[in-house]
């Protein structure tokens, strides 16, 4: 594994925009998508990452079964009314469409799991589309850890087994990144033969008379993919309606993903599988005997409210008031390796339960955050 410096294509912005990646630069004009460098891996290193993602996904599903069997929902801060919804979605085997394991890894030893973005992971257009076309142009004949597009189309085909035979709505917040991520996912569903529509999540309404969700034209919404976190949904005014019977809408990601998209999972995994070489010691009741650890809210995004203690690092993210009330996880510190002054976090994608690709984001500090850049990768031949 190495970071290789490159000369960017002279028209890289326009090329990305034709692929739906218009958010390639930050507001100050600096690149979010970087192609002045790439990460190069051997086939053996990619196999190690793929194996880590595959084995961790299996452990995560066992953890879901454990939490349900023991009723450990309180540790996740999950409201009581959602428990039957979670259990029903699991019993129906509703497809977990996609997710992303974030690893600290330097090409040696075992990748170490930092967290699992299992509900609303972003950087999908970058990983599935943009870096693939970049590779075909810059490294023709080479390979990449990337079967995301094909796997997503196949996942939608399997989702037909439990989705109502209605229009599948794609819901998103009013940002360019969310809109284009959802547009790409909608395209993969279209290719799988589903009838689709797209709208802002704020335009989703509740029809009290009919006992169901609806769009602005009062048409029923019985199936929806939402790029909107479950923990936000349950706190919305219509949150309790998610548990309405008969079930008003089938959502993807399914409700059982609430047990994977919460960082309490890290402590459950360590408790159940401390022998796993991919896991870091993690606890919900404090750092215990750890002298170097990271404190994270169990529900937070983009590095918000993260604190690093010990290990020669001093870091505390600017606090975001909406995060932390549900509790924190204390995870052993795993140093992110440095390449040319940058620290890459490797995101191994899971689609319908199987490892399907990788995206890399790098930062110059110890924590990946909203401004961290995406850098493509290639497997050396």
GUPA-445066 format. One record per atom (N, C-alpha, C): x, z, y. Coordinates in steps of 0.1 Angstrom, whole numbers, padded with zeros to 4 digits, always signed. Atoms other than C-alpha are relative to their C-alpha. Layout:
REM GUPA-445066
XZY/...
REM end
This chain:
REM GUPA-445066
+0009+0000-0012/+0000+0000+0000/+0009+0000+0012/-0008+0001-0013/+0014-0010+0034/-0009-0006+0011/+0007+0005-0012/+0002-0019+0069/+0009-0012+0005/-0007+0012-0004/+0013-0055+0078/-0004-0005+0013/+0004+0005-0013/+0014-0067+0113/-0002-0015+0000/+0004+0014+0000/-0001-0101+0121/-0003-0005+0015/+0004+0006-0013/-0009-0124+0150/-0015-0004-0001/+0014+0003+0001/-0046-0125+0157/-0003-0015+0002/+0005+0014-0002/-0065-0158+0155/-0004-0001+0015/+0003+0001-0014/-0068-0171+0191/-0015+0001+0004/+0014+0000-0003/-0106-0174+0189/-0007+0010-0009/+0005-0010+0010/-0112-0143+0167/-0014+0005+0004/+0013-0006-0004/-0141-0130+0188/-0011-0010-0003/+0011+0010+0002/-0161-0162+0186/-0003-0002-0015/+0002+0002+0015/-0155-0165+0148/-0008+0012-0005/+0008-0012+0005/-0168-0129+0143/-0014-0001+0005/+0013+0000-0005/-0198-0135+0165/-0009-0010-0008/+0008+0009+0008/-0209-0165+0143/-0004+0007-0013/+0003-0008+0012/-0209-0140+0114/-0009+0012+0002/+0009-0011-0002/-0231-0115+0131/+0007+0012+0005/-0008-0011-0005/-0203-0092+0143/+0003-0001+0014/-0002+0001-0014/-0208-0092+0180/+0005+0013+0006/-0005-0012-0005/-0198-0056+0184/+0015+0002-0004/-0014+0000+0004/-0161-0065+0177/+0009+0007+0010/-0008-0007-0010/-0149-0048+0209/-0007+0012+0006/+0005-0011-0007/-0153-0015+0226/-0004-0003+0014/+0005+0003-0013/-0169-0012+0260/+0011-0002+0010/-0011+0003-0009/-0135-0011+0277/+0008-0013-0003/-0006+0013+0003/-0126-0044+0261/+0010+0001-0011/-0010-0001+0011/-0102-0030+0235/-0007-0003-0014/+0007+0004+0013/-0108-0043+0199/-0004+0012-0009/+0004-0008+0011/-0129-0024+0174/+0004-0006-0013/-0005+0008+0011/-0122-0051+0149/+0015-0004+0003/-0014+0003-0002/-0084-0054+0145/+0005-0010-0010/-0007+0009+0009/-0066-0083+0131/+0014-0003+0004/-0015+0001-0003/-0032-0078+0146/+0007+0008-0011/-0006-0007+0012/-0026-0059+0113/-0010-0001-0011/+0008-0001+0012/-0040-0057+0078/+0007+0010-0010/-0006-0008+0010/-0035-0034+0049/+0001-0008-0013/-0003+0008+0012/-0020-0049+0017/+0001+0010-0011/+0001-0008+0012/-0026-0034-0017/+0005-0008-0012/-0002+0006+0013/-0014-0040-0052/-0013+0000-0008/+0012-0001+0008/-0039-0047-0079/-0002+0013-0007/+0000-0013+0007/-0030-0014-0096/-0006+0011+0010/+0006-0009-0010/-0038+0005-0063/-0015-0002+0002/+0015+0003-0001/-0072-0012-0060/-0007+0005-0013/+0007-0005+0012/-0080-0004-0096/-0001+0016+0000/+0001-0015-0001/-0072+0033-0089/-0011+0004+0009/+0010-0003-0010/-0095+0033-0059/-0014-0003-0007/+0013+0003+0006/-0123+0016-0079/-0003+0010-0011/+0003-0010+0011/-0119+0040-0108/-0004+0014+0007/+0004-0013-0007/-0121+0070-0083/-0014-0001+0004/+0014+0001-0005/-0153+0057-0068/-0010+0000-0012/+0008+0000+0011/-0168+0050-0102/-0002+0013-0006/+0001-0013+0006/-0160+0084-0116/-0007+0010+0009/+0006-0009-0009/-0171+0102-0085/-0015-0003+0001/+0015+0003+0000/-0205+0084-0085/-0006+0006-0012/+0006-0007+0012/-0211+0097-0120/-0001+0015+0002/+0001-0014-0002/-0202+0132-0110/-0011+0004+0011/+0010-0002-0010/-0225+0129-0080/-0014+0000-0006/+0014+0000+0007/-0255+0120-0102/-0002+0013-0008/+0001-0013+0008/-0247+0150-0124/-0003+0012+0010/+0003-0011-0010/-0247+0172-0092/-0014-0001+0004/+0014+0001-0004/-0281+0158-0082/-0009+0007-0011/+0008-0006+0010/-0295+0168-0116/+0002+0015+0000/-0002-0015-0001/-0279+0203-0113/-0008+0006+0011/+0007-0006-0012/-0294+0209-0078/-0015+0001-0003/+0014+0000+0003/-0328+0199-0090/-0004+0010-0011/+0003-0009+0011/-0327+0219-0122/+0001+0015+0005/-0002-0013-0005/-0315+0250-0103/-0007+0003+0013/+0007-0002-0012/-0336+0245-0072/+0009+0004+0012/-0010-0005-0010/-0306+0248-0049/-0002-0008+0014/+0003+0008-0012/-0323+0229-0020/+0003+0008+0013/-0003-0008-0012/-0318+0258+0005/+0014-0002+0005/-0014+0001-0004/-0281+0253+0005/+0002-0013+0008/-0001+0012-0008/-0287+0218+0019/-0008+0000+0013/+0008+0000-0012/-0311+0229+0046/-0012-0009-0001/+0011+0009+0002/-0339+0208+0031/-0013+0007+0001/+0013-0007-0002/-0375+0217+0042/-0007+0000-0013/+0008-0001+0013/-0398+0228+0014/-0009-0012-0003/+0010+0011+0003/-0423+0199+0019/+0007-0012-0005/-0006+0012+0005/-0396+0174+0010/+0004+0001-0015/-0005-0002+0014/-0387+0189-0024/-0008-0009-0010/+0007+0009+0009/-0416+0171-0043/+0003-0014+0002/-0003+0014-0004/-0407+0139-0025/+0013-0004-0007/-0013+0003+0006/-0371+0141-0036/-0001-0001-0015/+0001+0000+0015/-0380+0149-0072/-0007-0012-0005/+0007+0012+0004/-0405+0121-0074/+0008-0012+0001/-0008+0012-0001/-0381+0095-0061/+0011+0000-0011/-0010-0001+0011/-0355+0107-0087/-0007-0004-0013/+0007+0003+0013/-0380+0106-0116/-0004-0015-0001/+0004+0015+0000/-0391+0070-0106/+0012-0009-0001/-0013+0008+0001/-0354+0059-0107/+0000-0010+0011/+0000+0009-0012/-0357+0045-0072/+0015-0003+0003/-0014+0005-0002/-0326+0024-0064/+0007+0007+0012/-0009-0004-0011/-0299+0040-0043/+0008-0012+0004/-0005+0014-0003/-0290+0008-0025/+0015+0000+0002/-0014+0001-0003/-0256+0016-0011/+0005+0013+0006/-0006-0012-0006/-0232+0043+0001/+0015-0003+0001/-0015+0003-0002/-0195+0047+0010/+0007+0014-0002/-0009-0011+0001/-0170+0072-0003/+0012-0002+0009/-0011+0001-0009/-0143+0080+0023/+0012+0008-0007/-0012-0006+0007/-0108+0087+0008/+0012+0001+0009/-0013-0001-0005/-0075+0099+0020/+0009-0005-0012/-0007+0006+0011/-0050+0078+0000/+0012-0007+0006/-0012+0007-0004/-0014+0065+0004/+0006-0010-0010/-0005+0009+0010/-0011+0043-0026/+0007+0007-0012/-0006-0008+0011/+0004+0071-0047/-0009+0012-0004/+0009-0011+0005/-0013+0098-0068/-0014-0004+0000/+0014+0002+0001/-0050+0102-0067/-0007+0000+0014/+0008-0001-0013/-0074+0093-0038/-0008+0013+0001/+0007-0012-0001/-0089+0124-0024/-0013-0002+0009/+0013+0002-0007/-0126+0125-0014/-0001+0009+0012/+0002-0007-0012/-0132+0134+0022/-0015+0003+0002/+0015-0001-0001/-0170+0128+0022/-0007-0012-0006/+0008+0011+0005/-0198+0106+0009/-0010-0003+0010/+0010+0005-0009/-0218+0086+0034/-0010-0008-0008/+0009+0005+0010/-0247+0080+0011/-0014-0004+0005/+0013+0003-0005/-0277+0075+0034/+0000-0012+0010/+0000+0010-0010/-0269+0054+0065/+0015-0004+0004/-0014+0004-0003/-0232+0042+0062/+0000-0013+0008/-0001+0012-0008/-0222+0016+0088/+0014-0006-0004/-0012+0008+0002/-0193-0009+0090/-0002-0009-0013/+0003+0009+0011/-0211-0030+0063/+0002-0014+0003/-0002+0014-0003/-0211-0063+0081/+0015-0003+0000/-0015+0001-0001/-0173-0058+0087/+0005-0001-0014/-0006+0000+0014/-0166-0050+0050/-0005-0011-0008/+0006+0010+0009/-0190-0074+0033/+0003-0014+0004/+0000+0014-0005/-0187-0105+0055/+0012-0003+0008/-0010+0004-0009/-0162-0105+0083/+0014+0000-0006/-0014+0000+0005/-0131-0094+0064/+0001-0010-0012/-0001+0010+0011/-0140-0118+0035/+0004-0014+0006/-0003+0013-0006/-0140-0149+0058/+0013+0001+0007/-0014-0002-0005/-0109-0135+0076/+0010-0003-0011/-0010+0002+0010/-0091-0134+0043/+0001-0015-0005/+0000+0014+0005/-0102-0169+0032/+0008-0009+0010/-0007+0008-0010/-0087-0182+0065/+0015+0003+0001/-0013-0005-0002/-0056-0161+0068/+0008+0001-0013/-0007-0002+0013/-0047-0155+0031/-0007-0008-0011/+0007+0008+0011/-0063-0184+0011/+0007+0001-0013/-0005-0002+0014/-0059-0179-0026/+0002+0014-0004/-0002-0014+0003/-0055-0142-0023/-0014+0007-0004/+0012-0006+0004/-0081-0116-0033/-0002+0012+0008/+0004-0012-0008/-0099-0086-0019/-0010+0008-0008/+0009-0009+0007/-0118-0056-0032/-0014-0002+0007/+0012+0004-0007/-0152-0071-0022/-0009-0008-0008/+0011+0007+0006/-0182-0080-0042/-0013+0005+0006/+0011-0007-0006/-0206-0064-0017/-0013-0009+0001/+0011+0009-0002/-0228-0094-0009/-0008-0002-0013/+0006+0004+0013/-0235-0104-0045/-0007+0013-0006/+0005-0012+0006/-0241-0068-0056/-0013+0005+0008/+0012-0004-0008/-0266-0061-0027/-0012-0009-0004/+0011+0009+0004/-0287-0092-0036/-0005+0005-0014/+0004-0004+0014/-0288-0080-0073/-0007+0014+0001/+0006-0014-0002/-0297-0044-0061/-0015-0002+0005/+0013+0003-0005/-0327-0058-0042/-0009-0005-0011/+0008+0005+0011/-0339-0076-0073/-0004+0011-0009/+0004-0011+0008/-0339-0044-0092/-0010+0009+0007/+0010-0008-0008/-0357-0026-0064/-0014-0005+0000/+0013+0005+0001/-0386-0049-0069/-0009+0007-0010/+0007-0007+0010/-0395-0028-0099/-0008+0011+0005/+0008-0012-0005/-0407+0001-0078/-0005-0002+0014/+0006+0002-0013/-0414-0013-0044/-0014-0006+0000/+0013+0006+0000/-0450-0020-0035/+0001-0015+0003/+0000+0015-0002/-0459-0058-0034/-0004-0003+0014/+0003+0002-0014/-0460-0057+0004/+0013-0005+0007/-0012+0003-0008/-0437-0067+0032/+0009+0012+0000/-0010-0011-0001/-0405-0047+0032/+0005+0000+0014/-0005-0001-0014/-0398-0035+0067/+0014+0005+0001/-0013-0005-0003/-0363-0030+0080/+0000+0007+0013/+0002-0008-0012/-0362-0002+0105/+0014+0004+0005/-0013-0003-0006/-0333+0005+0129/-0002+0006+0013/+0000-0005-0014/-0324+0023+0161/+0004-0011+0009/-0002+0010-0010/-0319+0004+0193/+0014-0001+0005/-0014+0003-0003/-0282-0004+0191/+0004-0013-0006/-0003+0013+0006/-0265-0037+0185/+0006+0002-0014/-0006-0001+0014/-0245-0024+0155/-0011+0003-0010/+0010-0002+0010/-0276-0010+0138/-0009-0012-0002/+0009+0012+0001/-0297-0041+0146/+0007-0011-0009/-0006+0010+0008/-0271-0064+0131/+0003+0004-0014/-0001-0005+0014/-0264-0042+0101/-0013-0002-0008/+0013+0001+0006/-0301-0042+0093/-0003-0015-0002/+0002+0015+0002/-0303-0080+0099/+0007-0005-0012/-0007+0005+0012/-0276-0085+0073/-0006+0005-0013/+0006-0005+0012/-0292-0063+0048/-0014-0007-0003/+0012+0007+0002/-0325-0080+0054/+0003-0014-0006/-0003+0013+0005/-0308-0113+0047/+0003+0001-0015/-0003-0002+0014/-0296-0100+0013/-0013+0002-0008/+0013-0002+0007/-0332-0089+0005/-0008-0013+0000/+0006+0013+0000/-0345-0123+0015/+0005-0009-0011/-0006+0008+0011/-0320-0139-0009/-0005+0004-0013/+0005-0005+0013/-0334-0117-0036/-0015-0003-0002/+0014+0005+0002/-0369-0131-0030/-0011+0010+0006/+0009-0009-0006/-0385-0102-0010/-0006-0005+0013/+0006+0003-0013/-0409-0107+0019/+0004+0011+0010/-0005-0010-0009/-0394-0089+0049/-0004-0001+0014/+0002-0001-0014/-0399-0079+0085/+0010+0010+0006/-0010-0009-0006/-0377-0060+0110/-0006+0006+0013/+0005-0006-0013/-0386-0035+0138/+0008+0013+0003/-0007-0012-0004/-0373-0005+0157/-0007+0012-0008/+0006-0011+0008/-0378+0028+0138/-0010+0007+0009/+0009-0007-0009/-0395+0042+0170/-0014-0006+0000/+0012+0007+0000/-0422+0016+0165/-0008+0003-0013/+0007-0004+0012/-0432+0031+0131/-0010+0011+0004/+0010-0009-0004/-0465+0049+0136/-0007+0006-0013/+0008-0006+0010/-0488+0071+0116/-0015-0002+0003/+0015+0002-0001/-0525+0062+0110/-0007+0011-0007/+0007-0012+0006/-0543+0094+0105/-0012-0003-0008/+0013+0004+0006/-0575+0077+0096/+0002-0006-0014/-0003+0006+0013/-0559+0057+0068/+0010+0008-0008/-0010-0008+0008/-0533+0083+0058/+0012-0008-0004/-0012+0008+0004/-0504+0059+0060/+0008-0004+0013/-0008+0005-0011/-0476+0045+0082/-0005-0014+0004/+0004+0013-0005/-0482+0014+0103/+0010-0005+0011/-0008+0005-0011/-0465-0010+0127/-0008-0001+0013/+0006+0000-0013/-0474-0017+0163/-0014-0007+0000/+0013+0008+0001/-0502-0041+0152/-0009+0007-0010/+0008-0008+0009/-0516-0014+0129/-0001-0006-0014/-0001+0005+0014/-0506-0033+0098/+0007+0011-0008/-0006-0011+0008/-0497-0009+0069/+0015-0003-0003/-0014+0001+0004/-0460-0002+0062/+0001+0009-0012/-0001-0007+0013/-0458+0007+0025/+0013+0000-0006/-0014+0001+0005/-0422-0002+0019/+0009-0002+0012/-0009+0002-0012/-0393+0002+0043/+0014+0004-0004/-0014-0005+0000/-0355+0003+0044/+0002+0005+0014/-0002-0007-0013/-0345+0027+0072/+0015+0002+0002/-0013-0004-0004/-0311+0028+0089/-0002+0011+0010/+0003-0012-0008/-0321+0062+0102/+0000+0012-0010/-0003-0011+0009/-0310+0095+0086/-0013+0008-0005/+0011-0008+0005/-0334+0114+0064/-0001+0014+0008/+0001-0012-0007/-0325+0146+0082/-0006-0001+0014/+0008+0002-0013/-0338+0131+0115/-0015-0003-0003/+0013+0003+0003/-0369+0118+0098/-0009+0012-0003/+0008-0012+0004/-0380+0152+0084/-0003+0008+0012/+0002-0008-0012/-0377+0167+0119/-0009-0007+0010/+0008+0007-0009/-0397+0140+0136/-0015+0005-0001/+0014-0006+0000/-0434+0147+0145/-0007-0004-0013/+0007+0005+0012/-0445+0126+0115/+0007+0005-0013/-0008-0004+0011/-0420+0144+0092/-0008+0005-0012/+0008-0005+0011/-0446+0164+0071/-0008-0011-0007/+0008+0011+0006/-0465+0131+0065/+0008-0007-0011/-0008+0006+0011/-0436+0120+0043/-0004+0005-0013/+0004-0006+0012/-0450+0143+0017/-0015-0002-0003/+0014+0003+0002/-0486+0130+0020/-0002-0006-0014/+0005+0006+0012/-0504+0122-0012/-0013-0006+0001/-0010+0007+0007/-0509+0096-0023/+0011-0005+0009/-0012+0003-0008/-0475+0085-0012/-0002-0011+0009/+0004+0011-0010/-0478+0065+0020/+0010-0011+0001/-0010+0010-0001/-0445+0046+0019/+0012+0003-0009/-0012-0001+0008/-0416+0039-0004/+0012-0003+0009/-0011+0002-0009/-0384+0044+0017/+0013-0002-0008/-0013+0001+0004/-0349+0032+0010/+0009+0003+0012/-0005-0006+0013/-0325+0049+0008/-0011+0010-0004/+0010-0009+0005/-0347+0070-0015/+0003+0015+0004/-0001-0014-0004/-0354+0107-0008/+0011+0007-0008/-0010-0007+0007/-0331+0118-0036/+0014-0001+0005/-0013+0002-0006/-0302+0105-0016/+0003+0012+0010/-0002-0012-0008/-0307+0136+0006/+0010+0010-0006/-0009-0009+0007/-0287+0155-0020/+0014-0006-0001/-0014+0006-0001/-0257+0131-0016/+0005-0002+0014/-0004+0004-0014/-0257+0124+0021/+0002+0013+0008/-0001-0013-0007/-0253+0161+0030/+0014+0006-0005/-0014-0004+0004/-0217+0176+0030/-0001+0013-0009/+0001-0011+0010/-0230+0206+0010/+0003-0005-0014/-0003+0007+0013/-0225+0181-0019/+0015+0003-0003/-0014-0002+0003/-0187+0186-0015/+0002+0014-0007/-0002-0013+0006/-0190+0223-0024/-0006+0001-0014/+0006+0001+0014/-0214+0216-0053/+0009-0007-0009/-0009+0007+0009/-0190+0191-0067/+0012+0008-0004/-0011-0008+0003/-0161+0214-0065/-0003+0012-0009/+0005-0011+0009/-0181+0242-0081/-0001-0005-0014/+0003+0005+0013/-0191+0220-0110/+0012-0007-0007/-0011+0009+0006/-0160+0198-0115/+0014+0003+0007/-0013-0003-0006/-0129+0216-0102/+0012-0006-0006/-0011+0007+0007/-0108+0197-0127/+0002-0014+0004/-0001+0014-0005/-0115+0164-0110/+0012-0002+0009/-0011+0002-0009/-0083+0150-0095/-0003-0006+0014/+0004+0007-0013/-0103+0133-0067/-0007+0010+0010/+0007-0010-0008/-0119+0165-0053/+0009+0010+0006/-0007-0011-0008/-0107+0190-0027/-0008+0013-0001/+0007-0013+0000/-0115+0227-0029/-0010+0000+0012/+0010+0000-0011/-0147+0231-0008/-0010+0011-0003/+0009-0012+0001/-0170+0261-0001/-0009+0000+0012/+0010-0002-0011/-0201+0269+0019/+0000+0013+0007/+0000-0014-0005/-0194+0306+0025/+0012+0003+0008/-0013-0003-0008/-0161+0302+0044/+0012-0006-0007/-0013+0006+0006/-0125+0291+0038/+0006+0008-0012/-0005-0008+0011/-0119+0319+0013/+0016+0002+0002/-0015-0002-0002/-0081+0319+0006/+0007-0012+0005/-0007+0012-0005/-0074+0285+0020/+0006+0003+0014/-0007-0002-0013/-0048+0286+0049/-0001-0013+0008/+0001+0012-0007/-0052+0249+0057/-0014-0007-0004/+0013+0005+0004/-0088+0236+0058/-0007-0007+0012/+0008+0006-0010/-0113+0215+0076/-0014+0005+0000/+0013-0005-0001/-0146+0229+0088/-0009-0011+0006/+0009+0011-0003/-0175+0203+0089/-0014+0005+0000/+0014-0003+0002/-0212+0207+0096/-0005-0008-0012/+0005+0007+0012/-0231+0198+0065/-0008-0012+0003/+0007+0012-0005/-0252+0174+0085/+0006-0004+0014/-0006+0005-0012/-0231+0155+0111/+0005-0014-0002/-0004+0014+0001/-0218+0120+0118/+0012-0003+0009/-0010+0006-0008/-0188+0101+0131/+0010+0011+0004/-0010-0010-0003/-0165+0132+0130/-0004+0010+0009/+0005-0009-0010/-0187+0152+0152/+0002+0015-0005/-0001-0014+0002/-0180+0190+0154/+0010+0004-0011/-0010-0003+0011/-0151+0188+0129/+0011+0008+0006/-0011-0008-0004/-0124+0214+0132/+0011+0000-0011/-0011-0001+0010/-0090+0214+0115/+0008+0013+0003/-0007-0013-0002/-0073+0248+0109/+0012-0001-0009/-0012+0000+0007/-0037+0251+0098/+0006-0014-0002/-0006+0012+0004/-0015+0224+0083/+0008-0007+0011/-0007+0006-0012/+0003+0219+0116/-0008-0008+0009/+0009+0008-0008/-0027+0202+0130/-0009+0010+0009/+0010-0007-0009/-0048+0215+0160/-0010-0010+0004/+0010+0009-0003/-0080+0197+0163/-0014+0006+0000/+0014-0004-0001/-0116+0205+0174/-0007-0010+0007/+0008+0011-0006/-0140+0177+0181/-0009+0007+0011/+0009-0005-0011/-0161+0181+0213/-0014+0003-0007/+0012-0003+0008/-0192+0199+0200/-0012-0008+0005/+0013+0007-0002/-0225+0180+0197/-0011+0010-0004/+0010-0011+0003/-0254+0205+0200/-0009-0001-0012/+0010+0001+0011/-0276+0190+0174/+0006+0002-0014/-0006-0001+0013/-0251+0195+0146/+0005+0015-0003/-0006-0013+0004/-0242+0227+0127/-0010+0011-0003/+0010-0011+0002/-0274+0247+0126/-0003+0002-0015/+0003-0001+0014/-0279+0240+0089/+0011+0006-0008/-0011-0006+0007/-0245+0254+0080/+0013-0009+0000/-0013+0007+0000/-0209+0242+0074/+0006+0000-0014/-0008+0000+0013/-0186+0233+0045/+0014+0001+0005/-0014-0003-0002/-0150+0244+0044/+0008-0007-0011/-0007+0008+0010/-0128+0218+0027/+0015+0001+0002/-0014+0000-0001/-0092+0220+0019/+0006-0012+0007/-0005+0011-0009/-0071+0199+0043/+0008-0010-0009/-0007+0011+0007/-0059+0166+0029/+0006-0009+0011/-0006+0009-0011/-0034+0148+0052/-0003-0014-0003/+0002+0015+0001/-0043+0112+0059/+0013-0006+0003/-0014+0006-0002/-0011+0091+0055/+0001-0008+0013/-0002+0007-0013/+0004+0075+0086/+0008-0013-0003/-0006+0013+0001/+0013+0038+0088/+0001-0005+0014/-0002+0005-0014/+0028+0026+0121/-0007+0008+0010/+0007-0008-0010/+0013+0055+0139/-0015+0001-0002/+0015+0001+0002/-0022+0049+0125/-0003+0007-0014/+0005-0007+0012/-0041+0070+0099/-0012-0007-0006/+0012+0007+0005/-0064+0049+0077/-0008+0009-0010/+0009-0006+0009/-0094+0063+0059/-0006-0012-0008/+0005+0011+0009/-0104+0041+0029/-0014+0002-0004/+0014-0002+0003/-0141+0036+0025/-0003-0009-0012/+0004+0007+0012/-0150+0026-0011/-0015+0000-0001/+0015+0002+0000/-0185+0011-0012/-0006+0001-0014/+0008+0000+0012/-0211+0018-0039/-0012-0007+0002/+0013+0008-0001/-0240-0006-0045/-0007+0002-0013/+0008-0002+0012/-0267+0004-0069/+0008+0007-0011/-0007-0009+0009/-0244+0030-0085/+0013-0006-0005/-0012+0006+0005/-0214+0007-0090/+0010-0003+0012/-0010+0003-0010/-0181+0003-0070/-0001-0015+0003/+0002+0014-0004/-0184-0029-0050/+0009-0005+0012/-0008+0005-0011/-0158-0031-0022/+0007+0011+0008/-0007-0010-0008/-0137-0014+0004/+0000-0005+0015/-0003+0003-0014/-0135-0012+0042/+0009+0011+0005/-0010-0010-0005/-0108+0006+0062/-0002+0002+0015/+0000-0004-0014/-0110+0024+0095/+0012+0009+0003/-0012-0007-0003/-0080+0038+0112/-0001+0006+0014/-0001-0007-0013/-0073+0063+0140/+0014+0004+0002/-0014-0006-0003/-0042+0076+0158/+0000+0015-0001/+0000-0014+0002/-0054+0111+0154/-0004+0004-0014/+0002-0004+0013/-0063+0132+0124/-0015-0002-0005/+0014+0001+0003/-0101+0125+0124/-0005-0014+0004/+0006+0012-0003/-0119+0092+0121/-0013+0002+0008/+0011-0003-0009/-0145+0090+0149/-0007-0014+0003/+0008+0012-0003/-0169+0065+0165/+0008-0011+0006/-0009+0010-0006/-0141+0047+0183/+0011-0005-0009/-0011+0005+0009/-0119+0042+0153/-0002-0014-0004/+0000+0015+0002/-0110+0006+0145/-0002-0004-0015/+0001+0006+0014/-0119-0015+0114/+0012-0010-0001/-0011+0009+0003/-0089-0032+0098/-0002-0006-0014/+0002+0006+0013/-0092-0058+0070/+0011+0003-0010/-0010-0002+0011/-0073-0057+0037/+0000-0012-0009/-0002+0010+0009/-0060-0080+0011/+0008+0005-0012/-0007-0004+0012/-0047-0077-0025/+0011-0010-0002/-0011+0010+0001/-0012-0092-0028/+0000-0006-0014/+0000+0007+0013/-0009-0118-0055/+0013+0001-0008/
REM end
